[in-house]
Amino acid sequence: MIGIRKMTTEDIPRVAELEAQIFSNPWLENIYRETLVIDGVEYVVAMDDDEIIGAAGVRNILGTGEITNVMITPMYRRRGIGKMMLADLLERGRKLGIRDFTLEVRVSNTAAIKLYEGFGFKSAGIRPGFYINPKEDAYIYWLMENEAS
């Protein structure tokens, strides 16, 4: 049974390991340890029984929610887990007082783009060369409270 819950410090080694498997420029454990204790930061993990299969975070930056580190183990993709995590994360962000959310996504990541657009995120531009390994542009996406569906 797949479930979503708040990330704990005990989850950090597995989340960092998962990120290293998925992203070319992953966060290390110490970055998660430093980030998880900041006020206005919420991270969630997707679980299949006792196994962490995904994670995502939101940071409240002066009232704007920055969505970060959205990841799902490849064998669990296309099962609605990203949608479950993002819905939970947006709800947690709104409880922090966030009304507008932003994120970056690789221009080639069509699955993630479809997920974000399904929640009402809209492209607001490009950050040239934002990603490395391989170098690639990022779309900047926003979900504005007055535009949310």
Residue frames as a rotation matrix with the C-alpha (Angstrom) as fourth column:
MET 1
0.580 0.815 0.000 0.00
0.815 -0.580 0.000 0.00
0.000 0.000 -1.000 0.00
ILE 2
-0.389 -0.697 0.602 1.45
0.695 -0.651 -0.305 3.36
0.604 0.300 0.738 -1.07
GLY 3
0.660 0.560 -0.501 1.29
0.751 -0.512 0.418 6.19
-0.022 -0.652 -0.758 1.46
ILE 4
0.032 -0.594 0.804 2.70
0.290 -0.764 -0.576 9.69
0.956 0.252 0.148 1.93
ARG 5
0.738 0.166 -0.655 4.08
0.674 -0.130 0.727 10.97
0.035 -0.978 -0.208 5.22
LYS 6
0.886 -0.445 0.127 6.28
-0.456 -0.887 0.070 13.72
0.082 -0.120 -0.989 6.58
MET 7
0.391 -0.845 -0.365 10.00
0.181 0.459 -0.870 13.05
0.903 0.273 0.333 6.15
THR 8
0.988 -0.155 0.018 12.03
-0.038 -0.123 0.992 12.51
-0.152 -0.980 -0.128 9.33
THR 9
0.305 -0.949 -0.076 15.77
-0.940 -0.313 0.138 12.73
-0.155 0.030 -0.988 9.99
GLU 10
-0.074 -0.294 0.953 15.84
-0.258 0.929 0.266 8.92
-0.963 -0.226 -0.145 10.03
ASP 11
0.738 0.460 0.494 14.74
0.353 0.362 -0.863 8.99
-0.576 0.811 0.105 6.37
ILE 12
0.627 -0.461 -0.628 17.66
-0.603 -0.797 -0.017 11.14
-0.493 0.389 -0.778 5.20
PRO 13
-0.428 -0.866 0.259 20.15
-0.415 0.443 0.795 8.36
-0.803 0.233 -0.549 4.30
ARG 14
-0.259 0.400 0.879 17.61
0.674 0.727 -0.132 6.56
-0.692 0.558 -0.457 2.09
VAL 15
0.802 0.574 -0.164 16.36
0.311 -0.636 -0.706 9.80
-0.510 0.516 -0.689 0.49
ALA 16
0.310 -0.779 -0.545 19.94
-0.710 -0.571 0.413 10.90
-0.633 0.259 -0.730 -0.28
GLU 17
-0.586 -0.484 0.650 20.65
-0.016 0.809 0.588 7.44
-0.810 0.334 -0.482 -1.74
LEU 18
0.211 0.771 0.601 17.51
0.758 0.259 -0.599 7.63
-0.617 0.582 -0.530 -3.88
GLU 19
0.826 0.089 -0.557 18.43
-0.156 -0.913 -0.378 11.11
-0.542 0.399 -0.740 -5.07
ALA 20
-0.163 -0.973 -0.164 21.93
-0.619 -0.028 0.785 9.93
-0.768 0.230 -0.598 -6.04
GLN 21
-0.503 0.047 0.863 20.33
0.456 0.863 0.219 7.22
-0.735 0.503 -0.455 -8.19
ILE 22
0.385 0.840 0.382 17.97
0.822 -0.124 -0.556 9.67
-0.420 0.528 -0.738 -9.92
PHE 23
0.987 0.049 -0.150 19.69
0.002 -0.955 -0.297 13.05
-0.158 0.293 -0.943 -10.24
SER 24
0.518 -0.835 0.185 23.03
0.598 0.198 -0.777 13.89
0.612 0.513 0.602 -11.82
ASN 25
-0.501 -0.639 0.584 23.81
-0.036 -0.659 -0.751 16.56
0.865 -0.397 0.307 -9.21
PRO 26
0.289 0.775 -0.563 22.24
0.495 0.382 0.780 15.14
0.819 -0.504 -0.273 -6.02
TRP 27
0.415 -0.071 0.907 21.97
-0.737 -0.611 0.289 16.65
0.534 -0.788 -0.306 -2.58
LEU 28
-0.513 -0.614 -0.600 24.13
0.008 0.696 -0.718 14.94
0.858 -0.374 -0.352 0.01
GLU 29
0.056 0.555 -0.830 22.87
0.835 0.430 0.344 13.83
0.548 -0.712 -0.440 3.42
ASN 30
-0.580 -0.348 -0.737 24.30
0.758 -0.562 -0.331 16.89
-0.299 -0.750 0.590 5.17
ILE 31
-0.934 0.304 0.187 22.29
-0.165 -0.833 0.528 19.23
0.317 0.462 0.828 2.94
TYR 32
-0.046 0.953 -0.298 19.09
0.176 0.301 0.937 17.41
0.983 -0.009 -0.181 3.89
ARG 33
-0.073 -0.029 -0.997 20.05
0.974 0.212 -0.077 17.53
0.214 -0.977 0.013 7.58
GLU 34
-0.881 -0.313 -0.354 20.61
0.385 -0.910 -0.154 21.29
-0.274 -0.272 0.922 7.39
THR 35
-0.802 0.588 0.104 17.47
-0.273 -0.516 0.812 21.93
0.531 0.623 0.575 5.33
LEU 36
-0.220 0.783 -0.582 15.04
0.474 0.607 0.638 19.73
0.853 -0.136 -0.504 7.26
VAL 37
-0.239 0.076 -0.968 15.44
0.966 -0.082 -0.245 21.76
-0.098 -0.994 -0.054 10.47
ILE 38
-0.987 -0.110 0.114 14.72
0.130 -0.974 0.186 25.17
0.090 0.199 0.976 8.88
ASP 39
-0.348 0.907 -0.239 11.40
0.179 -0.186 -0.966 26.77
-0.920 -0.379 -0.098 9.81
GLY 40
0.269 0.582 -0.767 9.05
-0.658 -0.470 -0.588 26.81
-0.703 0.663 0.256 6.84
VAL 41
-0.520 -0.458 -0.721 10.46
-0.828 0.479 0.292 23.66
0.211 0.749 -0.628 5.25
GLU 42
0.307 0.629 0.714 8.36
-0.630 0.696 -0.343 20.55
-0.713 -0.345 0.610 4.71
TYR 43
-0.601 -0.431 -0.673 9.50
-0.777 0.510 0.369 17.33
0.184 0.745 -0.641 3.06
VAL 44
0.475 0.748 0.464 7.40
-0.756 0.617 -0.220 14.27
-0.450 -0.246 0.858 2.41
VAL 45
-0.783 -0.622 -0.033 8.29
-0.560 0.680 0.473 10.71
-0.271 0.389 -0.880 1.50
ALA 46
0.336 0.798 -0.501 6.27
-0.892 0.440 0.103 8.21
0.303 0.412 0.859 -0.50
MET 47
-0.513 -0.459 0.725 6.25
-0.735 0.672 -0.094 4.77
-0.444 -0.581 -0.682 1.10
ASP 48
0.207 0.515 -0.832 5.49
-0.612 0.731 0.300 1.29
0.763 0.447 0.466 -0.15
ASP 49
0.715 0.088 -0.694 5.04
0.493 0.641 0.589 -0.50
0.496 -0.763 0.415 3.16
ASP 50
0.727 -0.477 -0.494 8.34
0.366 -0.339 0.867 0.32
-0.581 -0.811 -0.072 4.91
GLU 51
-0.194 -0.841 0.505 10.32
0.912 0.034 0.408 1.27
-0.360 0.540 0.761 1.79
ILE 52
0.133 0.133 -0.982 10.88
-0.082 -0.986 -0.145 4.90
-0.988 0.100 -0.120 0.76
ILE 53
-0.039 -0.057 0.998 10.14
0.892 0.448 0.061 5.11
-0.451 0.892 0.034 -2.96
GLY 54
0.078 0.065 0.995 9.91
0.692 -0.722 -0.007 8.88
0.718 0.689 -0.101 -3.42
ALA 55
-0.123 -0.110 -0.986 10.41
0.860 -0.508 -0.051 12.26
-0.495 -0.854 0.157 -1.81
ALA 56
-0.027 0.103 0.994 9.68
0.658 -0.747 0.096 15.93
0.752 0.657 -0.048 -2.39
GLY 57
-0.359 -0.160 -0.919 9.99
0.879 -0.388 -0.276 19.18
-0.313 -0.907 0.280 -0.51
VAL 58
0.428 0.430 0.795 8.71
0.578 -0.807 0.125 22.72
0.695 0.406 -0.594 -0.25
ARG 59
-0.505 -0.599 -0.622 10.44
0.860 -0.415 -0.297 25.74
-0.080 -0.684 0.725 1.27
ASN 60
0.696 0.717 -0.041 8.63
0.718 -0.696 0.011 28.88
-0.021 -0.037 -0.999 2.33
ILE 61
-0.517 -0.855 0.029 10.74
0.851 -0.511 0.119 31.74
-0.087 0.086 0.993 1.01
LEU 62
-0.924 0.153 -0.350 9.10
-0.075 -0.971 -0.226 35.02
-0.375 -0.182 0.909 2.05
GLY 63
-0.114 0.993 -0.028 5.63
-0.478 -0.079 -0.875 33.61
-0.871 -0.086 0.484 1.38
THR 64
0.348 0.153 -0.925 6.50
-0.921 0.239 -0.307 31.82
0.175 0.959 0.224 -1.85
GLY 65
0.569 -0.094 0.817 6.77
-0.315 0.893 0.322 28.06
-0.759 -0.441 0.479 -1.88
GLU 66
-0.044 -0.654 -0.755 9.74
-0.996 0.089 -0.019 26.63
0.080 0.751 -0.655 -3.72
ILE 67
0.898 0.340 0.279 9.10
-0.343 0.939 -0.039 22.99
-0.275 -0.060 0.960 -4.67
THR 68
0.030 -0.974 -0.226 12.35
-0.998 -0.016 -0.064 21.01
0.059 0.228 -0.972 -4.59
ASN 69
-0.748 -0.623 0.229 13.77
-0.649 0.759 -0.059 17.51
-0.137 -0.192 -0.972 -4.96
VAL 70
0.389 0.909 0.150 10.75
-0.799 0.414 -0.436 15.78
-0.459 0.050 0.887 -6.47
MET 71
-0.548 -0.652 -0.524 11.81
-0.807 0.578 0.124 12.16
0.222 0.490 -0.843 -7.09
ILE 72
0.583 0.677 0.450 10.30
-0.714 0.691 -0.113 8.72
-0.387 -0.255 0.886 -7.48
THR 73
-0.357 -0.664 0.657 12.07
-0.248 0.745 0.619 5.39
-0.901 0.058 -0.430 -7.85
PRO 74
-0.696 0.037 -0.717 11.93
-0.714 -0.136 0.687 4.54
-0.072 0.990 0.121 -11.59
MET 75
-0.901 0.339 -0.270 10.00
0.227 0.900 0.373 1.27
0.369 0.275 -0.888 -11.14
TYR 76
-0.403 0.786 -0.468 7.23
0.767 0.010 -0.642 3.16
-0.500 -0.618 -0.607 -9.29
ARG 77
-0.818 0.070 -0.571 6.73
-0.255 -0.934 0.252 5.92
-0.515 0.352 0.782 -11.85
ARG 78
-0.708 0.617 -0.343 3.46
-0.517 -0.122 0.847 6.41
0.481 0.778 0.405 -13.74
ARG 79
-0.510 0.548 -0.664 1.38
0.664 0.741 0.102 5.09
0.548 -0.388 -0.741 -10.85
GLY 80
0.446 0.733 0.513 0.08
0.267 -0.656 0.706 8.43
0.854 -0.178 -0.489 -9.53
ILE 81
0.308 -0.385 -0.870 2.64
0.951 0.136 0.277 8.64
0.012 -0.913 0.408 -6.72
GLY 82
-0.775 -0.591 0.226 4.00
0.604 -0.797 -0.012 11.98
0.187 0.127 0.974 -7.91
LYS 83
-0.242 0.795 0.557 0.45
-0.010 -0.576 0.818 13.33
0.970 0.192 0.147 -7.93
MET 84
0.631 0.454 -0.629 -0.10
0.564 0.287 0.774 12.05
0.532 -0.843 -0.076 -4.38
MET 85
-0.140 -0.784 -0.605 3.15
0.982 -0.189 0.018 13.61
-0.128 -0.592 0.796 -3.14
LEU 86
-0.824 -0.207 0.528 2.57
0.365 -0.906 0.215 16.95
0.434 0.370 0.822 -4.85
ALA 87
0.154 0.950 0.270 -1.01
0.113 -0.288 0.951 17.22
0.982 -0.116 -0.152 -3.56
ASP 88
0.603 0.004 -0.798 0.19
0.774 0.236 0.587 16.49
0.190 -0.972 0.139 -0.01
LEU 89
-0.426 -0.882 -0.200 3.09
0.900 -0.436 0.006 18.92
-0.092 -0.177 0.980 -0.36
LEU 90
-0.581 0.289 0.761 0.87
0.191 -0.860 0.473 21.76
0.791 0.420 0.444 -1.65
GLU 91
0.562 0.816 -0.134 -1.51
0.271 -0.029 0.962 21.20
0.782 -0.577 -0.237 1.26
ARG 92
0.334 -0.534 -0.776 1.38
0.935 0.088 0.343 21.31
-0.115 -0.841 0.529 3.75
GLY 93
-0.695 -0.628 0.349 2.68
0.687 -0.724 0.067 24.45
0.211 0.286 0.935 2.06
ARG 94
-0.133 0.736 0.664 -0.68
0.110 -0.655 0.748 26.16
0.985 0.172 0.006 2.30
LYS 95
0.742 0.349 -0.573 -0.74
0.560 0.148 0.815 25.36
0.370 -0.925 -0.085 6.04
LEU 96
-0.182 -0.877 -0.444 2.59
0.947 -0.279 0.162 27.24
-0.266 -0.391 0.881 6.23
GLY 97
0.276 0.384 -0.881 0.83
0.201 -0.919 -0.338 30.26
-0.940 -0.084 -0.331 4.71
ILE 98
-0.805 -0.590 -0.059 2.14
0.025 -0.132 0.991 29.76
-0.592 0.797 0.121 1.17
ARG 99
0.308 0.938 -0.157 -0.22
-0.131 -0.122 -0.984 30.86
-0.942 0.323 0.086 -1.58
ASP 100
0.789 -0.136 -0.600 2.05
-0.613 -0.099 -0.784 30.84
0.047 0.986 -0.162 -4.64
PHE 101
0.509 -0.597 0.619 4.45
0.079 0.749 0.657 28.04
-0.857 -0.286 0.429 -5.58
THR 102
0.598 -0.405 -0.691 7.36
-0.801 -0.299 -0.518 27.86
0.003 0.864 -0.503 -8.00
LEU 103
0.469 -0.522 0.712 9.73
0.077 0.827 0.556 25.20
-0.880 -0.206 0.428 -9.30
GLU 104
-0.059 -0.514 -0.856 12.24
-0.962 -0.200 0.186 24.45
-0.266 0.834 -0.483 -12.03
VAL 105
0.501 0.204 0.841 12.05
-0.021 0.974 -0.224 21.39
-0.865 0.094 0.492 -14.26
ARG 106
-0.644 -0.753 0.136 14.30
0.057 0.130 0.990 20.13
-0.763 0.645 -0.041 -17.05
VAL 107
-0.206 0.581 -0.787 12.82
-0.881 -0.460 -0.108 21.06
-0.425 0.672 0.607 -20.41
SER 108
-0.548 -0.059 -0.834 13.11
-0.602 0.721 0.344 17.39
0.581 0.691 -0.431 -21.44
ASN 109
-0.987 0.156 0.042 11.24
0.072 0.656 -0.751 16.03
-0.145 -0.739 -0.658 -18.39
THR 110
-0.631 0.775 -0.042 7.86
-0.391 -0.271 0.879 15.67
0.670 0.571 0.474 -20.07
ALA 111
-0.144 0.594 -0.791 6.39
0.636 0.668 0.386 13.41
0.758 -0.448 -0.475 -17.37
ALA 112
-0.511 -0.098 -0.854 7.11
0.807 -0.396 -0.437 15.97
-0.295 -0.913 0.282 -14.63
ILE 113
-0.982 0.161 -0.098 5.88
-0.186 -0.913 0.363 18.82
-0.031 0.375 0.926 -16.81
LYS 114
-0.397 0.882 -0.254 2.60
-0.011 0.272 0.962 16.98
0.918 0.385 -0.098 -17.37
LEU 115
-0.172 0.278 -0.945 2.27
0.930 0.362 -0.063 16.40
0.325 -0.890 -0.321 -13.61
TYR 116
-0.736 -0.191 -0.649 2.86
0.496 -0.805 -0.326 20.08
-0.461 -0.562 0.687 -12.75
GLU 117
-0.899 0.436 -0.049 0.58
-0.346 -0.636 0.690 21.37
0.269 0.637 0.722 -15.49
GLY 118
-0.318 0.796 -0.515 -2.12
0.421 0.605 0.676 18.99
0.850 -0.001 -0.528 -14.22
PHE 119
-0.152 0.194 -0.969 -2.04
0.975 -0.129 -0.179 20.92
-0.160 -0.972 -0.170 -10.93
GLY 120
0.830 0.551 0.088 -2.33
0.556 -0.804 -0.212 24.24
-0.047 0.225 -0.973 -12.75
PHE 121
0.069 -0.873 -0.482 1.35
0.310 -0.441 0.842 25.23
-0.948 -0.208 0.241 -12.81
LYS 122
0.950 0.222 0.220 2.15
0.282 -0.312 -0.907 27.49
-0.133 0.924 -0.359 -15.76
SER 123
0.065 -0.972 0.227 5.47
0.998 0.069 0.010 28.08
-0.026 0.226 0.974 -17.49
ALA 124
0.893 0.206 -0.400 6.84
0.261 -0.961 0.088 31.56
-0.366 -0.183 -0.912 -16.86
GLY 125
0.645 -0.696 -0.317 10.13
-0.763 -0.561 -0.320 31.37
0.044 0.448 -0.893 -18.69
ILE 126
0.809 -0.482 -0.337 13.38
0.346 0.854 -0.389 29.50
0.475 0.198 0.857 -19.07
ARG 127
0.661 -0.746 0.079 16.59
-0.486 -0.346 0.802 29.42
-0.572 -0.569 -0.592 -17.02
PRO 128
0.743 -0.398 -0.539 19.26
-0.445 0.308 -0.841 28.75
0.500 0.864 0.051 -19.67
GLY 129
-0.074 -0.884 -0.461 21.83
-0.168 0.467 -0.868 26.11
0.983 0.013 -0.183 -18.70
PHE 130
0.345 0.301 0.889 20.29
-0.872 -0.248 0.422 25.67
0.347 -0.921 0.177 -15.23
TYR 131
0.892 0.028 0.452 21.05
-0.235 0.882 0.409 21.94
-0.387 -0.471 0.793 -15.00
ILE 132
-0.048 -0.940 -0.337 24.41
-0.998 0.034 0.049 20.24
-0.035 0.339 -0.940 -15.33
ASN 133
-0.848 -0.455 0.272 25.37
-0.452 0.889 0.078 16.64
-0.277 -0.057 -0.959 -16.19
PRO 134
-0.350 -0.480 0.804 23.98
0.931 -0.270 0.244 17.00
0.100 0.834 0.542 -18.79
LYS 135
-0.866 0.019 -0.500 23.72
0.077 -0.983 -0.169 20.73
-0.494 -0.185 0.849 -19.24
GLU 136
-0.471 0.796 0.381 20.12
0.788 0.185 0.588 21.64
0.397 0.577 -0.714 -19.98
ASP 137
-0.711 0.341 0.615 17.70
-0.343 -0.932 0.121 24.53
0.614 -0.125 0.779 -19.68
ALA 138
-0.767 0.543 -0.342 14.98
0.608 0.443 -0.659 24.59
-0.206 -0.714 -0.669 -17.06
TYR 139
-0.154 0.812 0.564 11.43
0.308 -0.503 0.808 25.77
0.939 0.298 -0.173 -17.38
ILE 140
-0.998 0.023 0.063 10.34
-0.067 -0.398 -0.915 28.00
0.004 -0.917 0.398 -14.53
TYR 141
-0.337 0.933 -0.130 6.83
0.456 0.282 0.844 27.08
0.824 0.225 -0.521 -13.41
TRP 142
-0.937 0.145 0.318 4.44
-0.339 -0.596 -0.728 28.98
0.084 -0.790 0.607 -11.13
LEU 143
-0.274 0.921 -0.277 1.17
0.764 0.384 0.520 28.09
0.585 -0.069 -0.808 -9.45
MET 144
-0.904 -0.008 0.428 -0.46
-0.160 -0.922 -0.353 31.32
0.397 -0.388 0.832 -8.38
GLU 145
-0.801 0.596 -0.048 -3.28
0.283 0.308 -0.908 31.27
-0.527 -0.742 -0.415 -5.84
ASN 146
-0.128 0.814 -0.566 -5.62
-0.467 -0.553 -0.690 33.36
-0.875 0.176 0.451 -7.98
GLU 147
-0.138 0.042 -0.989 -5.00
-0.977 0.156 0.143 31.02
0.160 0.987 0.020 -10.95
ALA 148
-0.906 -0.265 0.330 -5.19
-0.347 0.911 -0.222 27.66
-0.242 -0.316 -0.917 -9.12
SER 149
-0.343 0.801 -0.491 -7.84
-0.594 0.220 0.774 25.28
0.728 0.557 0.400 -10.38
